[in-house]
Amino acid sequence: MGAAVPRIALVLLGLAVLVSLPFVLDPYWLRIATGILMWAGLACAWNIIGGYAGYISFGHSAFFGIGAYAAGILMGNRYGLPFGVALLVGVVAASVVAALIGWPTLRLRGAYFAIATWAFAEMLLQLANILEITGGTAGLTLPLLLDERFFFYAMLVAAVVTYGASYFLLERSRFGYRLKAVRDSEVAAESLGINTTLVKIQAFVLSAAIPAAFGSIYAYWITFINPTSVLGAYIADQMVVMVLLGGLGHFWGPAIGAVSMYLVNRIIWTEWANTTAYIAILGAVIAAVVLFLPDGLVSLWPGTRRLRLVRALARQMGRLSPRTGTAEEKP
C-alpha cells in the first residue's frame, strides 16, 4: 500500500498537468498535444493484441476507419446525429466486426495472422473507395467545430479511459493473467482450463473498440475524411512502430513510444519539411533505438523488467508450419 501512494500521486499530478495544458499552450502546440494523446491511445490498443496476446496485427487501421466513417456518415447532412451517438455507434460496429473477423483469423499465428488482418484492412479501404455512403474517393465532410480545447479534452478522456481500463483489465484482473498465459503457451493455458479462443477474441475486440473511439474523435477534429486518411496502412504501421519503440508488452511502453515518435516526427518535419531528409532521419532514429534498445525506451527506466517478447514472437513465427500455419512440435 505504501508503494502505491507515490504512484497514485504521480498519476494525479500528471493528470493535473495535462488538464492545464490548453491554458498554457498556443494553438500549434495544443494540436501537437492532441495528436500525442490520440497516438498514445492507439498504441495502447495495439499493445493489447500485440504485446499482451502475442498476435501481430497489421489491420488495426480498419477499426480506426470504422469509427471515423461512423462519425462522418452519422454526423453528416443526411442524418445529422450528435457526436456522442456517432462515437458509440462506431465503437459498437468495430467491436462486432472484430468479433466476426477474430473468430476465424485468431486460429492463425505469426505471419499468417498478420497477413490476414492486413488483407481485411485493405478490403475495407477498397470498399470505402467505391461505396456511395462513404463518399468514395471524394470523402466526407463533417460539421465544423472551431474549439481546439474540446478536441484536446475529448482525446484526453479517451486516453485516460483507455489506459485506466487496460491497467485494471490487463494488469490487475484474471483476464489479464489468462491473456498472458495464452501468449506464453496456448497449449499450457488450455490444459489449465482456460478458454483460449474466448480470451483471444475478447482481447481482439477490446483492441478494436479503442481505435474506433479515437477514429470518431479524429474525424470530427479534422472535419474531412477520405479512405486514405483513415484507412491507410500507415496508421497501423505507426501503432506497431510506437509500441516497439516504447516497449512491447509493457504497460507504459506505448505511451513512451507515442510521445517520443510523434514529437521527434513533428520537430524533424518542421526543420526538414522541404526535403525528404526528415523521413531518413526519423527512420535512422527508430532503427538506432531498436538496435541498441531491443526492449524499447522503457528499458531505460531503472529497475524496469527487461522484456524479450519481440524475440519470442520471432521464434514463434519461425516455428510455424508453411503448409498449415500451425505451430510445429519440436522434440
ZADO-1210 file (C-alpha; in nm, 4 decimals, padded with zeros to 6 digits):
<atoms>
<atom x="00.0000" y="00.0000" z="00.0000" code="MET" pos="1"/>
<atom x="00.2860" y="00.2343" z="00.0861" code="GLY" pos="2"/>
<atom x="00.4485" y="00.1891" z="-00.2563" code="ALA" pos="3"/>
<atom x="00.1189" y="00.2589" z="-00.4323" code="ALA" pos="4"/>
<atom x="00.0710" y="00.6018" z="-00.2761" code="VAL" pos="5"/>
<atom x="00.3608" y="00.7706" z="-00.4628" code="PRO" pos="6"/>
<atom x="00.2429" y="00.6154" z="-00.7904" code="ARG" pos="7"/>
<atom x="-00.1115" y="00.7398" z="-00.7410" code="ILE" pos="8"/>
<atom x="00.0206" y="01.0853" z="-00.6505" code="ALA" pos="9"/>
<atom x="00.2382" y="01.0851" z="-00.9627" code="LEU" pos="10"/>
<atom x="-00.0554" y="00.9870" z="-01.1839" code="VAL" pos="11"/>
<atom x="-00.2766" y="01.2569" z="-01.0328" code="LEU" pos="12"/>
<atom x="-00.0013" y="01.5140" z="-01.0834" code="LEU" pos="13"/>
<atom x="00.0341" y="01.4087" z="-01.4451" code="GLY" pos="14"/>
<atom x="-00.3401" y="01.4397" z="-01.4996" code="LEU" pos="15"/>
<atom x="-00.3399" y="01.7848" z="-01.3434" code="ALA" pos="16"/>
<atom x="-00.0628" y="01.8937" z="-01.5798" code="VAL" pos="17"/>
<atom x="-00.2491" y="01.7559" z="-01.8806" code="LEU" pos="18"/>
<atom x="-00.5735" y="01.9249" z="-01.7830" code="VAL" pos="19"/>
<atom x="-00.3948" y="02.2604" z="-01.7575" code="SER" pos="20"/>
<atom x="-00.2180" y="02.2354" z="-02.0954" code="LEU" pos="21"/>
<atom x="-00.4896" y="02.4126" z="-02.3029" code="PRO" pos="22"/>
<atom x="-00.4439" y="02.7210" z="-02.0856" code="PHE" pos="23"/>
<atom x="-00.0659" y="02.7442" z="-02.1305" code="VAL" pos="24"/>
<atom x="-00.0025" y="02.6182" z="-02.4848" code="LEU" pos="25"/>
<atom x="-00.0508" y="02.8109" z="-02.8073" code="ASP" pos="26"/>
<atom x="-00.2811" y="02.6586" z="-03.0743" code="PRO" pos="27"/>
<atom x="00.0055" y="02.4922" z="-03.2645" code="TYR" pos="28"/>
<atom x="00.1443" y="02.3039" z="-02.9642" code="TRP" pos="29"/>
<atom x="-00.2054" y="02.2263" z="-02.8418" code="LEU" pos="30"/>
<atom x="-00.2726" y="02.0439" z="-03.1686" code="ARG" pos="31"/>
<atom x="00.0516" y="01.8531" z="-03.1232" code="ILE" pos="32"/>
<atom x="-00.0520" y="01.7599" z="-02.7675" code="ALA" pos="33"/>
<atom x="-00.3890" y="01.6428" z="-02.9007" code="THR" pos="34"/>
<atom x="-00.2149" y="01.4283" z="-03.1596" code="GLY" pos="35"/>
<atom x="00.0115" y="01.2764" z="-02.8950" code="ILE" pos="36"/>
<atom x="-00.2888" y="01.1755" z="-02.6844" code="LEU" pos="37"/>
<atom x="-00.4535" y="01.0130" z="-02.9845" code="MET" pos="38"/>
<atom x="-00.1471" y="00.8129" z="-03.0857" code="TRP" pos="39"/>
<atom x="-00.0766" y="00.7122" z="-02.7251" code="ALA" pos="40"/>
<atom x="-00.4266" y="00.5652" z="-02.7069" code="GLY" pos="41"/>
<atom x="-00.3922" y="00.3917" z="-03.0437" code="LEU" pos="42"/>
<atom x="-00.0568" y="00.2421" z="-02.9458" code="ALA" pos="43"/>
<atom x="-00.2045" y="00.1180" z="-02.6178" code="CYS" pos="44"/>
<atom x="-00.4857" y="-00.0502" z="-02.8118" code="ALA" pos="45"/>
<atom x="-00.2398" y="-00.2295" z="-03.0402" code="TRP" pos="46"/>
<atom x="-00.0289" y="-00.3355" z="-02.7416" code="ASN" pos="47"/>
<atom x="-00.3284" y="-00.5320" z="-02.6114" code="ILE" pos="48"/>
<atom x="-00.3279" y="-00.7669" z="-02.9076" code="ILE" pos="49"/>
<atom x="00.0416" y="-00.7409" z="-02.9961" code="GLY" pos="50"/>
<atom x="00.2096" y="-00.7226" z="-02.6559" code="GLY" pos="51"/>
<atom x="-00.0285" y="-00.8977" z="-02.4183" code="TYR" pos="52"/>
<atom x="-00.1850" y="-01.1516" z="-02.6564" code="ALA" pos="53"/>
<atom x="00.1202" y="-01.2024" z="-02.8797" code="GLY" pos="54"/>
<atom x="-00.0580" y="-01.1528" z="-03.2118" code="TYR" pos="55"/>
<atom x="00.0983" y="-00.9141" z="-03.4634" code="ILE" pos="56"/>
<atom x="-00.1820" y="-00.7249" z="-03.6375" code="SER" pos="57"/>
<atom x="-00.1341" y="-00.5003" z="-03.9395" code="PHE" pos="58"/>
<atom x="-00.5052" y="-00.4332" z="-03.9807" code="GLY" pos="59"/>
<atom x="-00.5936" y="-00.2052" z="-03.6914" code="HIS" pos="60"/>
<atom x="-00.6356" y="00.0869" z="-03.9294" code="SER" pos="61"/>
<atom x="-00.9633" y="-00.0824" z="-04.0254" code="ALA" pos="62"/>
<atom x="-01.1137" y="-00.0206" z="-03.6815" code="PHE" pos="63"/>
<atom x="-00.9867" y="00.3365" z="-03.6727" code="PHE" pos="64"/>
<atom x="-01.1556" y="00.3885" z="-04.0092" code="GLY" pos="65"/>
<atom x="-01.4813" y="00.2296" z="-03.8945" code="ILE" pos="66"/>
<atom x="-01.5027" y="00.4802" z="-03.6105" code="GLY" pos="67"/>
<atom x="-01.4128" y="00.7693" z="-03.8389" code="ALA" pos="68"/>
<atom x="-01.6718" y="00.6764" z="-04.1001" code="TYR" pos="69"/>
<atom x="-01.9368" y="00.6211" z="-03.8345" code="ALA" pos="70"/>
<atom x="-01.8855" y="00.9832" z="-03.7329" code="ALA" pos="71"/>
<atom x="-01.8643" y="01.1041" z="-04.0926" code="GLY" pos="72"/>
<atom x="-02.1815" y="00.9294" z="-04.2042" code="ILE" pos="73"/>
<atom x="-02.3996" y="00.9819" z="-03.8976" code="LEU" pos="74"/>
<atom x="-02.2969" y="01.3434" z="-03.8324" code="MET" pos="75"/>
<atom x="-02.3258" y="01.4449" z="-04.1975" code="GLY" pos="76"/>
<atom x="-02.6100" y="01.6282" z="-04.3652" code="ASN" pos="77"/>
<atom x="-02.8067" y="01.3083" z="-04.4271" code="ARG" pos="78"/>
<atom x="-02.8545" y="01.2099" z="-04.0612" code="TYR" pos="79"/>
<atom x="-02.7195" y="01.4949" z="-03.8505" code="GLY" pos="80"/>
<atom x="-02.6831" y="01.2873" z="-03.5322" code="LEU" pos="81"/>
<atom x="-02.4919" y="01.4143" z="-03.2271" code="PRO" pos="82"/>
<atom x="-02.1232" y="01.3340" z="-03.1903" code="PHE" pos="83"/>
<atom x="-02.1761" y="01.1133" z="-02.8847" code="GLY" pos="84"/>
<atom x="-02.4203" y="00.8883" z="-03.0703" code="VAL" pos="85"/>
<atom x="-02.1867" y="00.8583" z="-03.3680" code="ALA" pos="86"/>
<atom x="-01.8936" y="00.7680" z="-03.1431" code="LEU" pos="87"/>
<atom x="-02.0965" y="00.4996" z="-02.9646" code="LEU" pos="88"/>
<atom x="-02.2158" y="00.3503" z="-03.2935" code="VAL" pos="89"/>
<atom x="-01.8585" y="00.3436" z="-03.4225" code="GLY" pos="90"/>
<atom x="-01.7304" y="00.1632" z="-03.1137" code="VAL" pos="91"/>
<atom x="-02.0111" y="-00.0950" z="-03.1263" code="VAL" pos="92"/>
<atom x="-01.9670" y="-00.1505" z="-03.5003" code="ALA" pos="93"/>
<atom x="-01.5908" y="-00.2006" z="-03.4666" code="ALA" pos="94"/>
<atom x="-01.6420" y="-00.4416" z="-03.1760" code="SER" pos="95"/>
<atom x="-01.8906" y="-00.6527" z="-03.3723" code="VAL" pos="96"/>
<atom x="-01.6662" y="-00.6594" z="-03.6783" code="VAL" pos="97"/>
<atom x="-01.3649" y="-00.7541" z="-03.4645" code="ALA" pos="98"/>
<atom x="-01.5564" y="-01.0438" z="-03.3085" code="ALA" pos="99"/>
<atom x="-01.6637" y="-01.1711" z="-03.6511" code="LEU" pos="100"/>
<atom x="-01.3185" y="-01.1341" z="-03.8035" code="ILE" pos="101"/>
<atom x="-01.1322" y="-01.2532" z="-03.4968" code="GLY" pos="102"/>
<atom x="-01.3147" y="-01.5860" z="-03.4680" code="TRP" pos="103"/>
<atom x="-01.1525" y="-01.7352" z="-03.7833" code="PRO" pos="104"/>
<atom x="-00.8298" y="-01.5314" z="-03.8027" code="THR" pos="105"/>
<atom x="-00.7208" y="-01.5835" z="-03.4421" code="LEU" pos="106"/>
<atom x="-00.6813" y="-01.9511" z="-03.5256" code="ARG" pos="107"/>
<atom x="-00.3776" y="-01.8433" z="-03.7255" code="LEU" pos="108"/>
<atom x="-00.0442" y="-01.7433" z="-03.5773" code="ARG" pos="109"/>
<atom x="00.2530" y="-01.5279" z="-03.6663" code="GLY" pos="110"/>
<atom x="00.2824" y="-01.4002" z="-04.0201" code="ALA" pos="111"/>
<atom x="-00.0401" y="-01.5707" z="-04.1256" code="TYR" pos="112"/>
<atom x="-00.2463" y="-01.3709" z="-03.8783" code="PHE" pos="113"/>
<atom x="-00.0613" y="-01.0507" z="-03.9721" code="ALA" pos="114"/>
<atom x="-00.1338" y="-01.1038" z="-04.3417" code="ILE" pos="115"/>
<atom x="-00.4991" y="-01.1856" z="-04.2730" code="ALA" pos="116"/>
<atom x="-00.5546" y="-00.8651" z="-04.0748" code="THR" pos="117"/>
<atom x="-00.3694" y="-00.6591" z="-04.3363" code="TRP" pos="118"/>
<atom x="-00.5888" y="-00.8092" z="-04.6110" code="ALA" pos="119"/>
<atom x="-00.9035" y="-00.7230" z="-04.4145" code="PHE" pos="120"/>
<atom x="-00.7947" y="-00.3603" z="-04.3757" code="ALA" pos="121"/>
<atom x="-00.7135" y="-00.3382" z="-04.7464" code="GLU" pos="122"/>
<atom x="-01.0573" y="-00.4792" z="-04.8302" code="MET" pos="123"/>
<atom x="-01.2250" y="-00.2070" z="-04.6239" code="LEU" pos="124"/>
<atom x="-01.0085" y="00.0556" z="-04.7913" code="LEU" pos="125"/>
<atom x="-01.1175" y="-00.0564" z="-05.1367" code="GLN" pos="126"/>
<atom x="-01.4824" y="-00.0733" z="-05.0302" code="LEU" pos="127"/>
<atom x="-01.4656" y="00.2805" z="-04.8943" code="ALA" pos="128"/>
<atom x="-01.3293" y="00.3931" z="-05.2305" code="ASN" pos="129"/>
<atom x="-01.6338" y="00.2698" z="-05.4221" code="ILE" pos="130"/>
<atom x="-01.9303" y="00.2872" z="-05.1825" code="LEU" pos="131"/>
<atom x="-02.1640" y="00.5833" z="-05.2147" code="GLU" pos="132"/>
<atom x="-02.2362" y="00.6058" z="-04.8419" code="ILE" pos="133"/>
<atom x="-01.8673" y="00.6679" z="-04.7674" code="THR" pos="134"/>
<atom x="-01.8378" y="00.9363" z="-05.0328" code="GLY" pos="135"/>
<atom x="-01.5922" y="00.7262" z="-05.2321" code="GLY" pos="136"/>
<atom x="-01.2593" y="00.8888" z="-05.3103" code="THR" pos="137"/>
<atom x="-01.4224" y="01.2325" z="-05.2670" code="ALA" pos="138"/>
<atom x="-01.4579" y="01.1684" z="-04.8943" code="GLY" pos="139"/>
<atom x="-01.6978" y="01.3088" z="-04.6364" code="LEU" pos="140"/>
<atom x="-01.7233" y="01.6457" z="-04.4648" code="THR" pos="141"/>
<atom x="-01.8234" y="01.6734" z="-04.1001" code="LEU" pos="142"/>
<atom x="-01.9712" y="01.9717" z="-03.9133" code="PRO" pos="143"/>
<atom x="-01.7108" y="02.2340" z="-03.8278" code="LEU" pos="144"/>
<atom x="-01.6262" y="02.2948" z="-03.4631" code="LEU" pos="145"/>
<atom x="-01.3524" y="02.5528" z="-03.4046" code="LEU" pos="146"/>
<atom x="-01.2700" y="02.4590" z="-03.0488" code="ASP" pos="147"/>
<atom x="-00.9260" y="02.3043" z="-03.0034" code="GLU" pos="148"/>
<atom x="-00.9829" y="02.2658" z="-02.6306" code="ARG" pos="149"/>
<atom x="-01.2853" y="02.0429" z="-02.6884" code="PHE" pos="150"/>
<atom x="-01.0868" y="01.8006" z="-02.9030" code="PHE" pos="151"/>
<atom x="-00.7912" y="01.8052" z="-02.6639" code="PHE" pos="152"/>
<atom x="-01.0142" y="01.7126" z="-02.3715" code="TYR" pos="153"/>
<atom x="-01.2005" y="01.4556" z="-02.5822" code="ALA" pos="154"/>
<atom x="-00.8707" y="01.2866" z="-02.6682" code="MET" pos="155"/>
<atom x="-00.7581" y="01.3186" z="-02.3068" code="LEU" pos="156"/>
<atom x="-01.0711" y="01.1489" z="-02.1718" code="VAL" pos="157"/>
<atom x="-01.0412" y="00.8731" z="-02.4327" code="ALA" pos="158"/>
<atom x="-00.6730" y="00.8197" z="-02.3490" code="ALA" pos="159"/>
<atom x="-00.7328" y="00.8151" z="-01.9723" code="VAL" pos="160"/>
<atom x="-01.0188" y="00.5654" z="-02.0109" code="VAL" pos="161"/>
<atom x="-00.8015" y="00.3537" z="-02.2429" code="THR" pos="162"/>
<atom x="-00.5068" y="00.3346" z="-02.0062" code="TYR" pos="163"/>
<atom x="-00.7260" y="00.3009" z="-01.6986" code="GLY" pos="164"/>
<atom x="-00.9243" y="00.0132" z="-01.8482" code="ALA" pos="165"/>
<atom x="-00.6078" y="-00.1509" z="-01.9801" code="SER" pos="166"/>
<atom x="-00.4418" y="-00.1311" z="-01.6397" code="TYR" pos="167"/>
<atom x="-00.7283" y="-00.2903" z="-01.4485" code="PHE" pos="168"/>
<atom x="-00.8120" y="-00.5477" z="-01.7173" code="LEU" pos="169"/>
<atom x="-00.4595" y="-00.6495" z="-01.8136" code="LEU" pos="170"/>
<atom x="-00.2503" y="-00.5880" z="-01.5024" code="GLU" pos="171"/>
<atom x="-00.4942" y="-00.6395" z="-01.2140" code="ARG" pos="172"/>
<atom x="-00.7546" y="-00.8930" z="-01.3260" code="SER" pos="173"/>
<atom x="-00.7843" y="-01.2608" z="-01.4038" code="ARG" pos="174"/>
<atom x="-00.8486" y="-01.1747" z="-01.7667" code="PHE" pos="175"/>
<atom x="-00.5009" y="-01.0234" z="-01.7933" code="GLY" pos="176"/>
<atom x="-00.3398" y="-01.3303" z="-01.6367" code="TYR" pos="177"/>
<atom x="-00.5316" y="-01.5579" z="-01.8736" code="ARG" pos="178"/>
<atom x="-00.4291" y="-01.3491" z="-02.1720" code="LEU" pos="179"/>
<atom x="-00.0614" y="-01.3586" z="-02.0759" code="LYS" pos="180"/>
<atom x="-00.0884" y="-01.7332" z="-02.0222" code="ALA" pos="181"/>
<atom x="-00.2291" y="-01.7744" z="-02.3738" code="VAL" pos="182"/>
<atom x="00.0542" y="-01.5608" z="-02.5108" code="ARG" pos="183"/>
<atom x="00.3231" y="-01.7622" z="-02.3357" code="ASP" pos="184"/>
<atom x="00.1812" y="-02.1066" z="-02.4150" code="SER" pos="185"/>
<atom x="-00.1634" y="-02.1662" z="-02.5571" code="GLU" pos="186"/>
<atom x="-00.1391" y="-02.5414" z="-02.5040" code="VAL" pos="187"/>
<atom x="-00.0491" y="-02.4974" z="-02.1384" code="ALA" pos="188"/>
<atom x="-00.3287" y="-02.2423" z="-02.0942" code="ALA" pos="189"/>
<atom x="-00.5839" y="-02.4862" z="-02.2360" code="GLU" pos="190"/>
<atom x="-00.4589" y="-02.7585" z="-02.0042" code="SER" pos="191"/>
<atom x="-00.5391" y="-02.5270" z="-01.7117" code="LEU" pos="192"/>
<atom x="-00.8994" y="-02.4944" z="-01.8291" code="GLY" pos="193"/>
<atom x="-00.8689" y="-02.1516" z="-01.9956" code="ILE" pos="194"/>
<atom x="-01.1000" y="-02.0950" z="-02.2903" code="ASN" pos="195"/>
<atom x="-00.8231" y="-01.9638" z="-02.5130" code="THR" pos="196"/>
<atom x="-01.0491" y="-01.8872" z="-02.8092" code="THR" pos="197"/>
<atom x="-01.2789" y="-01.6699" z="-02.5990" code="LEU" pos="198"/>
<atom x="-00.9871" y="-01.4895" z="-02.4308" code="VAL" pos="199"/>
<atom x="-00.8250" y="-01.4068" z="-02.7652" code="LYS" pos="200"/>
<atom x="-01.1496" y="-01.2806" z="-02.9151" code="ILE" pos="201"/>
<atom x="-01.2156" y="-01.0635" z="-02.6092" code="GLN" pos="202"/>
<atom x="-00.8665" y="-00.9129" z="-02.6364" code="ALA" pos="203"/>
<atom x="-00.9122" y="-00.8520" z="-03.0086" code="PHE" pos="204"/>
<atom x="-01.2494" y="-00.6830" z="-02.9549" code="VAL" pos="205"/>
<atom x="-01.1043" y="-00.4610" z="-02.6820" code="LEU" pos="206"/>
<atom x="-00.8112" y="-00.3632" z="-02.9011" code="SER" pos="207"/>
<atom x="-01.0541" y="-00.2799" z="-03.1852" code="ALA" pos="208"/>
<atom x="-01.3061" y="-00.0749" z="-02.9863" code="ALA" pos="209"/>
<atom x="-01.0414" y="00.1729" z="-02.8694" code="ILE" pos="210"/>
<atom x="-00.9192" y="00.2786" z="-03.2182" code="PRO" pos="211"/>
<atom x="-01.2826" y="00.3218" z="-03.3248" code="ALA" pos="212"/>
<atom x="-01.3378" y="00.5757" z="-03.0462" code="ALA" pos="213"/>
<atom x="-01.0256" y="00.7676" z="-03.1420" code="PHE" pos="214"/>
<atom x="-01.1229" y="00.7459" z="-03.5085" code="GLY" pos="215"/>
<atom x="-01.4576" y="00.9126" z="-03.4373" code="SER" pos="216"/>
<atom x="-01.2920" y="01.1945" z="-03.2442" code="ILE" pos="217"/>
<atom x="-01.0270" y="01.2349" z="-03.5139" code="TYR" pos="218"/>
<atom x="-01.2842" y="01.2617" z="-03.7926" code="ALA" pos="219"/>
<atom x="-01.4755" y="01.5332" z="-03.6061" code="TYR" pos="220"/>
<atom x="-01.1461" y="01.7082" z="-03.5304" code="TRP" pos="221"/>
<atom x="-01.0179" y="01.7357" z="-03.8880" code="ILE" pos="222"/>
<atom x="-01.3731" y="01.7797" z="-04.0347" code="THR" pos="223"/>
<atom x="-01.2893" y="01.5919" z="-04.3572" code="PHE" pos="224"/>
<atom x="-01.2023" y="01.2268" z="-04.4178" code="ILE" pos="225"/>
<atom x="-01.1349" y="01.0057" z="-04.7167" code="ASN" pos="226"/>
<atom x="-01.0380" y="00.6366" z="-04.7402" code="PRO" pos="227"/>
<atom x="-00.6631" y="00.7009" z="-04.7396" code="THR" pos="228"/>
<atom x="-00.6678" y="00.9366" z="-04.4417" code="SER" pos="229"/>
<atom x="-00.8477" y="00.6993" z="-04.2033" code="VAL" pos="230"/>
<atom x="-00.7942" y="00.3532" z="-04.3526" code="LEU" pos="231"/>
<atom x="-00.4400" y="00.3879" z="-04.4826" code="GLY" pos="232"/>
<atom x="-00.1861" y="00.1239" z="-04.3836" code="ALA" pos="233"/>
<atom x="00.0390" y="00.3888" z="-04.2317" code="TYR" pos="234"/>
<atom x="-00.1999" y="00.4169" z="-03.9336" code="ILE" pos="235"/>
<atom x="-00.1465" y="00.0559" z="-03.8273" code="ALA" pos="236"/>
<atom x="00.2232" y="00.0809" z="-03.9143" code="ASP" pos="237"/>
<atom x="00.2692" y="00.3727" z="-03.6754" code="GLN" pos="238"/>
<atom x="00.0876" y="00.1873" z="-03.3982" code="MET" pos="239"/>
<atom x="00.3285" y="-00.1041" z="-03.4370" code="VAL" pos="240"/>
<atom x="00.6409" y="00.1134" z="-03.4503" code="VAL" pos="241"/>
<atom x="00.5359" y="00.3204" z="-03.1487" code="MET" pos="242"/>
<atom x="00.4783" y="00.0099" z="-02.9381" code="VAL" pos="243"/>
<atom x="00.8088" y="-00.1483" z="-03.0426" code="LEU" pos="244"/>
<atom x="00.9853" y="00.1824" z="-02.9844" code="LEU" pos="245"/>
<atom x="00.8407" y="00.2268" z="-02.6360" code="GLY" pos="246"/>
<atom x="00.8377" y="-00.1340" z="-02.5189" code="GLY" pos="247"/>
<atom x="00.6273" y="-00.4243" z="-02.6427" code="LEU" pos="248"/>
<atom x="00.4112" y="-00.5807" z="-02.3726" code="GLY" pos="249"/>
<atom x="00.4915" y="-00.3129" z="-02.1156" code="HIS" pos="250"/>
<atom x="00.2036" y="-00.1063" z="-01.9817" code="PHE" pos="251"/>
<atom x="00.3732" y="00.2333" z="-02.0281" code="TRP" pos="252"/>
<atom x="00.5646" y="00.1332" z="-02.3406" code="GLY" pos="253"/>
<atom x="00.3009" y="00.2562" z="-02.5897" code="PRO" pos="254"/>
<atom x="00.2746" y="00.5963" z="-02.4207" code="ALA" pos="255"/>
<atom x="00.6521" y="00.6453" z="-02.4167" code="ILE" pos="256"/>
<atom x="00.6812" y="00.5343" z="-02.7790" code="GLY" pos="257"/>
<atom x="00.3955" y="00.7568" z="-02.8945" code="ALA" pos="258"/>
<atom x="00.5263" y="01.0685" z="-02.7206" code="VAL" pos="259"/>
<atom x="00.8828" y="01.0133" z="-02.8419" code="SER" pos="260"/>
<atom x="00.7995" y="00.9257" z="-03.2023" code="MET" pos="261"/>
<atom x="00.5334" y="01.1913" z="-03.2534" code="TYR" pos="262"/>
<atom x="00.7427" y="01.4713" z="-03.1053" code="LEU" pos="263"/>
<atom x="01.0547" y="01.3723" z="-03.2980" code="VAL" pos="264"/>
<atom x="00.8448" y="01.3381" z="-03.6126" code="ASN" pos="265"/>
<atom x="00.6969" y="01.6879" z="-03.5743" code="ARG" pos="266"/>
<atom x="01.0301" y="01.8505" z="-03.4878" code="ILE" pos="267"/>
<atom x="01.2176" y="01.6847" z="-03.7743" code="ILE" pos="268"/>
<atom x="00.9342" y="01.7576" z="-04.0157" code="TRP" pos="269"/>
<atom x="00.9352" y="02.1243" z="-03.9128" code="THR" pos="270"/>
<atom x="01.3093" y="02.1561" z="-03.9773" code="GLU" pos="271"/>
<atom x="01.3387" y="01.9495" z="-04.2953" code="TRP" pos="272"/>
<atom x="00.9855" y="01.9526" z="-04.4394" code="ALA" pos="273"/>
<atom x="01.1035" y="02.0991" z="-04.7716" code="ASN" pos="274"/>
<atom x="01.3024" y="01.7812" z="-04.8446" code="THR" pos="275"/>
<atom x="01.2620" y="01.4085" z="-04.7919" code="THR" pos="276"/>
<atom x="01.5506" y="01.4093" z="-04.5419" code="ALA" pos="277"/>
<atom x="01.3155" y="01.4008" z="-04.2435" code="TYR" pos="278"/>
<atom x="01.1973" y="01.0524" z="-04.3439" code="ILE" pos="279"/>
<atom x="01.5534" y="00.9172" z="-04.3449" code="ALA" pos="280"/>
<atom x="01.6366" y="01.0905" z="-04.0170" code="ILE" pos="281"/>
<atom x="01.3285" y="00.9550" z="-03.8431" code="LEU" pos="282"/>
<atom x="01.3991" y="00.6077" z="-03.9768" code="GLY" pos="283"/>
<atom x="01.7586" y="00.6240" z="-03.8533" code="ALA" pos="284"/>
<atom x="01.6463" y="00.7302" z="-03.5048" code="VAL" pos="285"/>
<atom x="01.3955" y="00.4438" z="-03.4817" code="ILE" pos="286"/>
<atom x="01.6471" y="00.1921" z="-03.6169" code="ALA" pos="287"/>
<atom x="01.9053" y="00.3027" z="-03.3600" code="ALA" pos="288"/>
<atom x="01.6601" y="00.2582" z="-03.0728" code="VAL" pos="289"/>
<atom x="01.5513" y="-00.0866" z="-03.1935" code="VAL" pos="290"/>
<atom x="01.9154" y="-00.1901" z="-03.2444" code="LEU" pos="291"/>
<atom x="02.0589" y="-00.0697" z="-02.9143" code="PHE" pos="292"/>
<atom x="01.7434" y="-00.0944" z="-02.7004" code="LEU" pos="293"/>
<atom x="01.5666" y="-00.4120" z="-02.8170" code="PRO" pos="294"/>
<atom x="01.3274" y="-00.3857" z="-02.5222" code="ASP" pos="295"/>
<atom x="01.2314" y="-00.0301" z="-02.6168" code="GLY" pos="296"/>
<atom x="01.2775" y="00.3031" z="-02.4470" code="LEU" pos="297"/>
<atom x="01.1029" y="00.1755" z="-02.1356" code="VAL" pos="298"/>
<atom x="01.4124" y="-00.0325" z="-02.0566" code="SER" pos="299"/>
<atom x="01.5981" y="00.2912" z="-01.9758" code="LEU" pos="300"/>
<atom x="01.3887" y="00.3253" z="-01.6607" code="TRP" pos="301"/>
<atom x="01.5847" y="00.1946" z="-01.3578" code="PRO" pos="302"/>
<atom x="01.4581" y="-00.1361" z="-01.2311" code="GLY" pos="303"/>
<atom x="01.2297" y="-00.1969" z="-01.5291" code="THR" pos="304"/>
<atom x="01.1744" y="-00.5628" z="-01.6061" code="ARG" pos="305"/>
<atom x="01.3549" y="-00.6413" z="-01.9319" code="ARG" pos="306"/>
<atom x="01.1276" y="-00.7838" z="-02.1967" code="LEU" pos="307"/>
<atom x="01.2031" y="-01.0334" z="-02.4679" code="ARG" pos="308"/>
<atom x="00.8628" y="-01.0522" z="-02.6388" code="LEU" pos="309"/>
<atom x="00.9932" y="-00.9382" z="-02.9773" code="VAL" pos="310"/>
<atom x="01.2414" y="-01.2215" z="-02.9953" code="ARG" pos="311"/>
<atom x="00.9912" y="-01.4688" z="-02.8510" code="ALA" pos="312"/>
<atom x="00.7386" y="-01.3757" z="-03.1190" code="LEU" pos="313"/>
<atom x="01.0071" y="-01.4063" z="-03.3852" code="ALA" pos="314"/>
<atom x="01.0947" y="-01.7548" z="-03.2628" code="ARG" pos="315"/>
<atom x="00.7266" y="-01.8442" z="-03.2599" code="GLN" pos="316"/>
<atom x="00.6869" y="-01.7226" z="-03.6180" code="MET" pos="317"/>
<atom x="00.9867" y="-01.9342" z="-03.7121" code="GLY" pos="318"/>
<atom x="00.8186" y="-02.2468" z="-03.5741" code="ARG" pos="319"/>
<atom x="00.5124" y="-02.2045" z="-03.7959" code="LEU" pos="320"/>
<atom x="00.4421" y="-02.4749" z="-04.0478" code="SER" pos="321"/>
<atom x="00.4489" y="-02.3236" z="-04.4009" code="PRO" pos="322"/>
<atom x="00.1666" y="-02.5524" z="-04.5069" code="ARG" pos="323"/>
<atom x="-00.0848" y="-02.5266" z="-04.2248" code="THR" pos="324"/>
<atom x="00.0090" y="-02.2067" z="-04.0385" code="GLY" pos="325"/>
<atom x="00.0109" y="-02.4004" z="-03.7104" code="THR" pos="326"/>
<atom x="00.2983" y="-02.4395" z="-03.4704" code="ALA" pos="327"/>
<atom x="00.5223" y="-02.7360" z="-03.5403" code="GLU" pos="328"/>
<atom x="00.6084" y="-02.9554" z="-03.2444" code="GLU" pos="329"/>
<atom x="00.9757" y="-02.9585" z="-03.1502" code="LYS" pos="330"/>
<atom x="01.1330" y="-03.2553" z="-02.9683" code="PRO" pos="331"/>
</atoms>
